[in-house]
């Protein structure tokens, strides 16, 4: 398959500044544009869109909230007098991943 050329217009200063950043990141303009096109084809959406909170996909928001809700909460007061190893032991036992006998 033959390669096609993509042409875009922008101020010369933006091109030069953008190419300098891309070089630092190890990319050429062609690689960056190809990656952008790959993402657009893969997701069928514009990957660089700036969205406001109200425009967030409800499924992604639900997944994020579920993740945050699933993070274990520890009352620091329960462990304040323990060193690191003792606190780790207590947490493993509390979660059912170990027993007192495992540490004897």
Steps between C-alpha positions, in 0.01 A plus 500: 500500500636839401542769765288813476603854589307704759530878479407746773535875534630665816725790593868429433584575864252236622646243259856568614410497871289185460772319304755591769279347771429192287876451446556511878229234536658287228229559239480647154198696382405205279511258796290735712237543229493125431448431871219757511330338200544154657325620817216663305446179303520284812260703714290664230530820702726801536757402767614851578157643582480718806189399689331656796389287793140508374609341172679204658380160380267366772645147479857624546388717789322203663814286458717772654264544795488124553880488503524781755229343717693171492818650643555365850461756771720468805449689821852620572413501869497120493863490390652813642696315771632222272818489296471420129530120539243486780254715303546277194444187710181645655362600158570159345324329790207745488455431127512124554818459300700372794461370854698556817658159442654625174718738697618267774 
